[in-house]
Amino acid sequence: MSSTPIADHALVSDRHSAALITRGGSVDWLCFPRFDSPSVFARLLDDDAGHWSIRPSIPHRVSRRYVERTMVLETTFHAETGVVVLTDALLVGPDDGGHRLGVGVPHVLARRLSCTEGQVPMEIEYRPRPEYGLICPILSPVDGGLTSRGGAEWLVLTAPVQIDVSDSTGQGGFRMRSGETLHFALHRSTLEEIPARVWDQDELASRLETTVTAWQSWSALHQAYDGPWRELVHHSGRVLQALSFQPSGAIVAAATTSLPEGAGGERNWDYRYTWVRDASLTMEALWVAACPDEASDFFAFLTTAAPSLGKDRALQIMFGVGGEHDLSERTLPHLRGWRDSRPVRVGNGAWSQRQIDVYGELLCAAYRLADQLGDLDDDVRRFFIACADTAAELRPEKVQGIWEVRGEPQHFLYSKVMCWAALDRAIGLADRLGAEDRVESWRRTREEIRETVLREGWNERAGAFTQYFGSEDLDASNLMMPVVGFLPADDPRMLATIDAIEERLTDDTGLVYRYRTEGGVDGLAGEEGTFLLCTFWLAQALALSGQAGRARAVFERAAAYVNDVGLLAEEIDPASGELLGNFPQAFSHIGLINAAWAIDQAERGATG
């Protein structure tokens, strides 16, 4: 099994696929050519599922960072005899003034090794295991590296050192001396494509610098936020950009599959797909953290991926990054999972669930980003109108809700609130949509939803808005009610709900659970950690209610869990404080950005 802490990993991305690299210089997760492709390296989920490590062969300590304003990783190994710096990147194309990233470069993971002091003995181990570890490929030495044959992939390793091959594994030892630099690379192609190749050292050096420049140009052009936690917000914006799929405009929820919500448990899901909800919230967060030039791409992607909508044709809640609809879930029984957390899943069964909150998140994002969208074409206008109409039609239904429970459908409060938000934003966009004739009907339905939520969603015994109609259980998603404008944050009922969640839905450190699993609403065994997104929601709601001091304290509590390179997973283990869940998690970085912005606005209002 794999037992490396989730927090020990760092992300690199070319906006097509992603790799996770440990503090020890090991690539333990890489999927080519897309985020949701089968892995080449998956030691993240099983020790025998492949990795590629470069590290000193003598004792050493490690420090790491991202190169300033990029997603290019720099790991420094400090040994008694010298210092070596390992720089990792998935290559992106030439800088075009900062507008686009991830264009024009084949799928290449580049690794530069530079000795800055003394001399250090090094070791390399290359163990590709395509298709989630099922294939032990044939490795063959070639001039300047190794080729790998097996399955549907052709892999070529560029390695300017001697590597010996045994048992489908390449290993070698070499010495780095002060002033020396070596470039390594892994290039992937399919059997139908122009074959991958060994790369020239000078070409790799140039391509790596191009990648650094492209990320820095994008950051300089897009990132203008200047409030509290500026660096964290900007870095989170780059993480969200790294989780976007450049060819289609889709955005994945996380770079991994099956990292558990509780170590050893069954709450293990594949997050390498684009959820309408998550991606819409990402677009809104990028409005704060980075000017979202990709907004039009994202909405064009949804317009293309989604069929016509209506009561019997609800919007699918998630798609593959290329627009695929069928994401049928299966297990990989040959993988033991991170810390024996089984099953390991690929695909996600939630794709077939009906959820009605997605219309609200989508139209909220469209409303927020209206200026970036420019003139809407007829297809996009019709799609947005259909989203509002479908939200109105489906509002009475029981659903699985934002948390995609696998128990019985319910009248989840958050789902109803987001139907309200869908209609509210559609009314605000009506002139842009050419839908003025629908405004009166939308307005009547919006008010009906509001009255129903206020009547059925408030529970006197709980002293709060609760998870679903008739329930006394709390749900952190209700913190979004003031965020979307359903109620003012300082409404007495909203203040009571905020206080109830902070008092009764938190662990001993003050981090927020989504809901209490003991109630059985999700139909799953076991427990889960506290949710970082929900904790940031609490900070955001407190800020909106004018309680900036409390909001700051909650924000700092959650932000303290970023790892050494500023990344967050989905959850925190209440007992150990470890990061849990898929990684890095877009939701967590979305929450950080929005909470920081809300606190900034609250403090500016208090001092303005």
LUMRORO-107512 format. One record per residue (C-alpha): y, z, x; residue in three letters. Coordinates in steps of 0.25 Angstrom, whole numbers, plus 5000, padded with zeros to 4 digits. Layout:
BEGIN
YZXala/...
***
This chain:
BEGIN
500050005000met/501549995004ser/502250125006ser/503550085013thr/504650145005pro/505450044996ile/506750095002ala/506250045016asp/506349895011his/507549805012ala/507849675005leu/508149535010val/508249415001ser/508649265001asp/508849274985arg/507549204984his/506549304988ser/506649444995ala/505949525006ala/505949675008leu/505949725022ile/505549865027thr/506349955036arg/505149925046gly/505549775046gly/504349735037ser/504549625026val/503649695016asp/504049605004trp/504449465003leu/504249364992cys/504449214995phe/505049124989pro/505549204977arg/505749354974phe/504549344965asp/503649264974ser/502349324979pro/502649404992ser/502349365006val/502549515011phe/502249625001ala/501949745010arg/502949815000leu/501749824990leu/500549824999asp/500349845014asp/499449715015asp/500349625007ala/501149575019gly/502349605028his/503149555040trp/503649665049ser/504549655062ile/504849795068arg/504849865082pro/503449905087ser/503950045092ile/504650165085pro/505950135079his/506950165068arg/507550075058val/508950045052ser/509249935043arg/510449865035arg/510749735028tyr/511749655036val/513049675031glu/513249605017arg/511949545017thr/510449555013met/510049535027val/509249655032leu/509449715046glu/508349815051thr/508649885065thr/507449945072phe/507950045082his/506850075093ala/506950155106glu/506950035114thr/507949945106gly/508449895093val/507949775085val/508649725072val/507849645062leu/508649565052thr/507949515039asp/508449415029ala/507849305019leu/508749195023leu/509749135014val/510549005015gly/511948975022pro/513149045017asp/513948965006asp/515149055006gly/514349165000gly/514049104986his/512549084987arg/511449154994leu/509949114995gly/510148964996val/509448865005gly/508548945014val/507048935013pro/506249065012his/506449135025val/506349285029leu/507149295042ala/507049415052arg/507849425064arg/507549525075leu/508549565085ser/508549665097cys/509849735099thr/509449835109glu/508349855119gly/507049805116gln/506049835105val/504549795103pro/504349725090met/503149695080glu/503049595069ile/501949585058glu/501949475049tyr/500949485037arg/501249385026pro/500349405013arg/500849305003pro/500649324988glu/500849474987tyr/499849494999gly/498649414993leu/498749305005ile/498349335019cys/498949205025pro/498549125037ile/499549155049leu/499649045059ser/500549055072pro/501548935074val/502648915084asp/503649025081gly/502949105070gly/501749105060leu/501349025048thr/500749085036ser/499849005026arg/499249065013gly/499449054999gly/500648974994ala/501649005005glu/501848955019trp/502549065028leu/503049045042val/503449155050leu/504549135061thr/504249235073ala/504749215087pro/503649315092val/502149305094gln/501449345082ile/499849365082asp/499149335069val/497949415063ser/497449435049asp/498649355043ser/499649445050thr/500549415062gly/500949525072gln/501749525085gly/502449605094gly/503749575102phe/504849635109arg/506349625106met/507449635117arg/508949665116ser/509649535111gly/508349465106glu/508349405092thr/507149345085leu/507049285071his/505849285062phe/505649225049ala/504749205037leu/504849065030his/504049035017arg/503748905010ser/502748865000thr/501648755003leu/502448654995glu/503748675003glu/504248635017ile/503448735025pro/504048855031ala/504348855046arg/504648935058val/506148955060trp/506948935072asp/507549065078gln/508949005078asp/508848955063glu/508349095059leu/509549155066ala/510549065059ser/509849075045arg/509849225046leu/511349225049glu/511649135038thr/510949235029thr/511749345033val/513049265032thr/512649215018ala/512449355013trp/513749405019gln/514549285013ser/513949314999trp/514249465000ser/515749435005ala/515949334993leu/515249414982his/515449564985gln/516749624981ala/516449754975tyr/517249864982asp/516949994975gly/516050114979pro/514750094986trp/515249954989arg/514149925000glu/513049964991leu/513649884979val/513749754988his/512349774994his/511749794980ser/512449664976gly/511749594988arg/510449654984val/510649594970leu/510949464976gln/509749464985ala/508849494972leu/509449364966ser/508649234966phe/509549124971gln/508849004966pro/508949044951ser/509949154950gly/508849254946ala/508949404951ile/507649484954val/507649634950ala/507049674963ala/506349604975ala/504949674973thr/503849694964thr/503049824961ser/503849924969leu/503550044959pro/504450124951glu/503550244955gly/502650244967ala/501150224963gly/501550184949gly/501350064940glu/502850034938arg/502849914947asn/503549794943trp/503949654949asp/505449644949tyr/505549514956arg/506049444944tyr/507449424937thr/507649514925trp/508749474916val/509249614915arg/509149644930asp/509849514934ala/510949524924ser/511249664929leu/511249604943thr/512249504939met/513149614934glu/512949694946ala/513349574955leu/514649564947trp/514949694954val/514249684968ala/514349534970ala/515049414963cys/513849354956pro/513949204959asp/512449204954glu/512749244940ala/512749104935ser/511449074942asp/510849194935phe/511249164921phe/510849014924ala/509449074928phe/509349154915leu/509749034906thr/508748944913thr/507649054913ala/507749104899ala/507349024887pro/508149014874ser/508249154868leu/508149214855gly/507349324847lys/506049264850asp/506449214864arg/507049334871ala/507649324885leu/506549354895gln/506949474903ile/506549424917met/506149294924phe/505649254937gly/506749214947val/506549064944gly/506549094929gly/505149114927glu/504749184914his/503249224916asp/503249344925leu/501949394921ser/501549514928glu/500349534937arg/499849634947thr/499449624961leu/498249714963pro/498049684978his/499349754981leu/499449904981arg/500849914978gly/501950004985trp/501350134987arg/500150104978asp/501050064966ser/500149974958arg/500149874952pro/500949774960val/501549674950arg/502049534950val/502749484938gly/503349574928asn/502849594914gly/504149624909ala/504549484908trp/503949474894ser/504649594889gln/505749574878arg/507049654882gln/508349634875ile/509249704885asp/509249584894val/510249504885tyr/511249614888gly/511149624903glu/511149474903leu/512449454895leu/513149574902cys/512949504915ala/513449374909ala/514649444904tyr/514949514917arg/514849384925leu/515549294915ala/516549254925asp/515449214936gln/514749134926leu/515849034923gly/515648934912asp/514348954905leu/513548834902asp/512848814889asp/511548864893asp/512048994898val/512949014886arg/511748994876arg/510949084885phe/511949204884phe/512149184869ile/510649184867ala/510549314875cys/511549384865ala/510849324853asp/509549364858thr/510049504861ala/510549514847ala/509249464841glu/508349554849leu/509149684849arg/508249754838pro/506949734846glu/506149844854lys/506049804869val/505549854882gln/506949874887gly/507649874901ile/506549944908trp/505449854903glu/504549964898val/503149924895arg/502950024884gly/503349994869glu/504649914866pro/505850004861gln/507249994856his/507850024870phe/509250064870leu/509649984882tyr/509049854876ser/509949874864lys/511149904872val/510949774880met/510849694867cys/512249754864trp/512749714877ala/512149574876ala/512949544863leu/514249624869asp/514249524881arg/513949404873ala/515149434864ile/515949444877gly/515449314882leu/515549244869ala/516649154872asp/515949114885arg/514749084878leu/515349004866gly/514749114857ala/515949164849glu/515149134836asp/514149234840arg/515049354843val/515149414829glu/513649414828ser/513449474842trp/514549574839arg/513849624826arg/512449634834thr/513149704845arg/513649814836glu/512349834829glu/511649854842ile/512749954846arg/512550034833glu/511050034834thr/511050084849val/512050194846leu/511250234834arg/509850224839glu/510050244854gly/510750374854trp/509750494853asn/510350634850glu/509150704855arg/509250634869ala/510850644868gly/510850504874ala/510550354871phe/509050344874thr/508050244878gln/507750174865tyr/507950204850phe/507350334846gly/507050384860ser/507550504866glu/507250454880asp/508350414890leu/508550284897asp/509450254909ala/509750114903ser/510650174893asn/511650204904leu/511950054903met/512550074889met/513950094895pro/513749994906val/513649884896val/514749944887gly/513849984875phe/514550124875leu/515650174884pro/515050264895ala/515950384890asp/515350374876asp/514750514873pro/513450454870arg/513450374883met/513850494891leu/512750574885ala/511750474889thr/512250464903ile/512150614904asp/510750614898ala/510250514908ile/510850584920glu/510250714915glu/508850674910arg/508550534916leu/508650564930thr/507850624942asp/508150744950asp/509150664959thr/509850604947gly/509250464947leu/509050404934val/507750364927tyr/507650244918arg/506950324908tyr/505850434908arg/504550364909thr/503850484902glu/504250434889gly/503250314891gly/504250214886val/503850114897asp/502350114895gly/502050144910leu/501450254917ala/502050334928gly/503550364932glu/504650294939glu/505850324948gly/507250334944thr/508050204943phe/509150174952leu/509750074942leu/509850184931cys/510450284941thr/511550184944phe/511650164929trp/511950314927leu/513050304938ala/513650174931gln/513650244917ala/514350374923leu/515350284930ala/515650214916leu/515850344909ser/516850384919gly/516050484927gln/516150414941ala/515850544949gly/514450554942arg/514250404943ala/514550414958arg/513550524960ala/512450444952val/512750324960phe/512650384973glu/511350454969arg/510650314966ala/511350234978ala/510750344987ala/509450274986tyr/509850144992val/508950115004asn/509450095018asp/509849955015val/510449985002gly/509349944992leu/508850004980leu/507450004972ala/507350024958glu/507050174957glu/506950304965ile/505750394966asp/506250524960pro/505250604969ala/505450534982ser/506850464981gly/506150334985glu/506550194980leu/505550144970leu/505350014963gly/505649864966asn/506649844977phe/507749814979pro/508049834964gln/509149754958ala/509349854947phe/509649964956ser/510749884964his/511349834951ile/511449984947gly/512150024960leu/513149904959ile/513549934944asn/513650084946ala/514450074958ala/515449974951trp/515550064939ala/515850184947ile/516850104955asp/517550064941gln/517450214936ala/518150264949glu/519150154949arg/519450184934gly/519550334937ala/520550314949thr/521250184943gly/
***
